[in-house]
Amino acid sequence: MDEWYVTYSEQLSDAALNEPVRFTLIGGNKGVMTRDAILLHIVNHSTYHRGFVAQMFRQIPASPPTMDLPVYFRETRQGCFE
């Protein structure tokens, strides 16, 4: 799978990397991100064990911050076409 991502990303032009892609998250919320932001999200998805850290927040108790890149973009309206 890693090899596929490397090959795919190497073939993308700068224009394609900056192209906005609309999507629907699993929960039904709409979002939009550029292809380069999507690739960054995929690369970083498992580097930070968000679930464990979020659970630690809840044990305090406190609400964890939004740590999902597509949700962050939607909530801050960065790159939205609404």
PLY file of the C-alpha trace (Angstrom):
ply
format ascii 1.0
element vertex 82
property float x
property float y
property float z
element edge 81
property int vertex1
property int vertex2
end_header
0.00 0.00 0.00
2.85 2.37 0.84
4.33 1.79 -2.61
0.99 2.68 -4.23
0.87 6.00 -2.33
4.46 6.83 -3.29
3.83 6.08 -6.97
0.50 7.95 -6.95
1.89 11.06 -5.27
4.98 11.17 -7.51
2.72 11.28 -10.58
0.65 14.24 -9.35
1.37 17.69 -10.75
1.43 20.75 -8.48
-1.96 21.71 -9.88
-3.40 18.27 -9.03
-1.92 18.41 -5.51
-3.62 21.76 -4.92
-6.96 20.65 -6.37
-9.80 20.64 -3.82
-11.55 17.31 -3.28
-15.04 17.22 -1.79
-15.93 14.24 0.41
-18.37 12.97 3.00
-16.99 11.75 6.34
-18.24 8.50 7.89
-20.52 10.49 10.20
-22.17 12.19 7.21
-20.49 15.60 7.51
-19.27 17.18 4.28
-15.71 18.38 3.87
-13.21 19.59 1.32
-9.43 19.34 1.35
-6.72 19.65 -1.26
-5.10 16.43 -2.44
-1.85 17.37 -0.69
-3.71 17.87 2.62
-5.42 14.49 2.15
-2.07 12.82 1.57
-0.65 14.54 4.67
-3.65 13.32 6.66
-3.09 9.74 5.48
0.62 9.87 6.31
-0.01 11.26 9.79
-3.14 9.26 10.58
-1.43 6.62 12.67
1.50 8.65 13.97
-0.53 10.12 16.80
-2.65 7.71 18.79
-5.53 10.12 19.14
-7.89 7.65 20.74
-5.58 6.97 23.68
-4.85 10.64 24.25
-8.54 11.55 23.97
-9.35 8.90 26.57
-6.74 10.38 28.91
-8.49 13.77 28.59
-11.81 12.19 29.50
-10.32 10.61 32.65
-9.43 14.07 34.05
-12.40 14.81 33.09
-11.94 17.24 30.21
-13.04 17.45 26.60
-10.23 16.64 24.18
-9.53 19.09 21.36
-10.49 18.26 17.79
-7.58 16.25 16.45
-8.97 15.06 13.11
-7.62 17.11 10.19
-10.78 17.01 8.01
-12.91 18.03 11.01
-10.45 20.82 11.88
-10.65 22.16 8.32
-14.44 22.02 8.38
-14.73 23.70 11.78
-12.29 26.46 10.91
-13.81 26.75 7.43
-10.37 26.57 5.81
-10.82 25.76 2.17
-14.60 25.41 2.37
-16.69 26.26 -0.66
-19.91 27.07 1.18
0 1
1 2
2 3
3 4
4 5
5 6
6 7
7 8
8 9
9 10
10 11
11 12
12 13
13 14
14 15
15 16
16 17
17 18
18 19
19 20
20 21
21 22
22 23
23 24
24 25
25 26
26 27
27 28
28 29
29 30
30 31
31 32
32 33
33 34
34 35
35 36
36 37
37 38
38 39
39 40
40 41
41 42
42 43
43 44
44 45
45 46
46 47
47 48
48 49
49 50
50 51
51 52
52 53
53 54
54 55
55 56
56 57
57 58
58 59
59 60
60 61
61 62
62 63
63 64
64 65
65 66
66 67
67 68
68 69
69 70
70 71
71 72
72 73
73 74
74 75
75 76
76 77
77 78
78 79
79 80
80 81
